[in-house]
Amino acid sequence: MKAYKQPATSKLVNRFDNELKNLLMEDLKAFRERNQFLPSNKQAAVQQQLSAA
């Protein structure tokens, strides 16, 4: 018989949530670094629409 302690389900779920959150935050940071120009382009598009109206 093996004598090892299994982690509780809540600990596994908590670890999974933390790992998933970390991965998503890293992806978001990388996406923001690659697409820094998007907010300025959106502002320019809104300004053009306002001036055209």
Secondary structure, DSSP 4 states (H G I P E B T S, - for coil): ----PPPPHHHHHHHHHHHHHHHHHHHHHHHHHHTTTHHHHHHHHHHHHHHH-
